[in-house]
Amino acid sequence: MGICLSCFKDSSNDCSATEIVSAEARRMKLAEAAEKRMKEQESRGLKDPEKVKRQMERNQEIERRQEEASKIGGSGGLKWQVDN
């Protein structure tokens, strides 16, 4: 009856280059999967996520312009007055 001595080796000494590479590859795959999940979560329920991003950028640009106009002209818009 043979005893399999290779089964009882100390596994801490068997750290080969292929195991290190596979660990790096595994980390990369996990990072890619996490990024993919984040993108899917952002676009969940949207038909065209790019359109939504463009619209958000437009809204931010409009807000920025309004802030600049208020700084430059003070109250550069129309004034509402009611005579009593």
Phi, psi and omega in degrees: 000125183265145177254131181276096183286336181292339179287338185257018180290155175284115185287342181289338179272351184262043180269090183270169182295327180293326178292322179293316179296319180294326177293319177296317180296321179296317178298318179297316179296320178295320179294317178297318179295322179295318178297319180297317178297320179296317179296318179296320180294321180296322186263009181296126177085001180254136178285314182229091183295331179294322178297319179296318178297317179297318180295320178297319178296319178298316180298319178295321178296318179297316179298318180298316179296320178296319178296317179296318180295321180291328178289319184285309186263006184068261176246068187290004181262195178282149177251142180252121180233141178236123178270135179267000000 
